[in-house]
Amino acid sequence: MSRFLGARFAKLLPWKPGDLSVLSRLLLAMGLMEGVRSGFYAGLLPFYAPEHLGLGPATFTLAFTLNQMADIFFKTPGGLLAERLGFGRMVALAGGLGLLALLLTPWSKSGLLLWALSGLWGLGFASLYPGVMTTSSRLARPGREARALSFTLTLVMPWVGVGLIGVGQAAQKAPETALHLLLLAQGLAFLLGLSLFKYRIPLPPRAKGASYPWKDLLLFLPAAFGQTFAPGLISLFILRFAKEELGLEPIALGLVLALGGGVAFLSLPLTGRWADRKGAFYPLTAGLLVLSLVMAALVQHPPFWALLGLAALGGLGFALFLPGWNGLLARTLPQENRAAIWGSLMSLEGLGTALGPMAGGLLWEAFGIQAPFYAGSLVFMALALFYLSLARRPIWR
C-alpha cells in the first residue's frame, strides 16, 4: 500500500523521482539561507547591533540595503556564472560567504565592516534564484514547467517568515543564542552546498528553426517590475492600515494572511496544471485582474467575514498569476544563457520591491493611507490590460 501511494505521489510531482535528491538539497539549502538572511537583518540586528556592536539603526538598516542592492544588480552575471562555472559551486560560495558574515558579526563594531560583509553576502546570493529556476525548469517533466517553477518558489519563500519570526523571538531574550542558531543553520546550508559542489545545470536542448526573437524579451519587463512594485506600495504600513482602517490586531491580520497563503498553496496544483496544459495567457491575466480587484476592495472597509473572502480570493489570484508568469517564462525564454536572462528579470523584480515602499510612502503623505492601495490596484489592472492587448502575439503559444 505504501509503495502504491508513493508511486502515485511521485507521478503528481513535476520532476522525475531521480532528480529529487539534487532538488531537495538545493531547495533546503536555499530555504535555510533565505531564513538566515531574513532572521539576521530583521530578527537579530535590531536587538544585537545596538547593545553588542554599538551600531545605530541607520547603520544596520543600510547594511540590509547594501545586501539587497548587491543581490539585485549582480543577478545577471550571477546567473551567467551559475551556468558557466557550475551551479553547485555558486551554492557553496553563497553558503560560505553567509557563514563568513555571521562569524565576523561579533567583531563588526565598525559600520564599514558590516557593510562590506553584507555586500559580499548579497553578491553570493545573486546566483541562487536564476540558477534554481533554470535548474527547476530543465529538470521538469515535459509539460509541467509552470508547476515546477511555482512549487520551487513556494517551497523556498516561507523560510523568510520562519527566519524572521523564529530568530526575532529568540533575539528578544538572548541575542547571542539567536546568532548561534543562525550560525548552525547557515553551516548546514554550507554543507549542503558542498555536497552539490560538482553539480551543473543540465544542458538545454539544441535550438531548432529560426533564431530567437530577442525583442520579445521587452514584453516581460512590465510584469517583472510591476508584480513586486504593486504589493511593495503597501508593504511597510500594512500593519498600521489593518489596525487603523480595518480594526485588526496583528494576530487577526496573521489569520487573514495565513488563509490567503493556504488557499494559494492548495490551488497551485490545479492552476499550475491549467497553465501547463492551456498556456500562460488565461491564468496570468486572470490572476492580475483578481489581484487588482482585491487591492481596490481592501480600502472599502470590509467587515471581517468579507476580509476572509478577499484573502481567499487574493490567494487564488496569486495562485493564478504565479504559474502563469513562470509558465510564460519557461516556454519563451531562450535556452542559451537562460539563467543570466532570468537574473535580469529578477533584478527588475528586486527594483520593484525596493522602489515600491518609497512610492507608497509618497502617495500616503500626499493623498492619504488609501492611495497606495488604489495605485497598486491600477498597476495590476494596467498589467492585465497590457497582456490582454497582446493576446494574439506568438509568446502565448
Buried (B, 14 or more C-beta within 10 A) or exposed (E): EEEEEEEEEEEEBBBEEEBBEBBEBBBBBBBBBBBBBBBBBBBBBBBBBBEBBEBEEEBBBBBBBBBBBBBBBBBBBBBBBBBBEBBBBBBBBBBBBBBBBBBEBEEBEEBEBBBBBBBBBBBBBBBBBBBBBBBBBBBBBEEBBBBBBBBBBBBBEBBBBBBBBBBBEBBEEEBEEBBEBBBEBBBBBBBBBBBBEEBBBEEBEEEEEEEBEEEBBEBBEBBBBBBBBBBBBBBBBBEEBBBEBBEBEEEBBEBBBEBBBEBBBEBBBBBBBBBBEEBBBBBBBBBBBBBBBBBBBBBEEBEEEEBBBBBBBBBBBBBBBBBBBBBBBBBBBBBEBBBBBBBBBBBBBBBBBBBBBEBBBEBBEEEEBBBBBBBBBBBBBBBBEBBEEBEEEEBBE
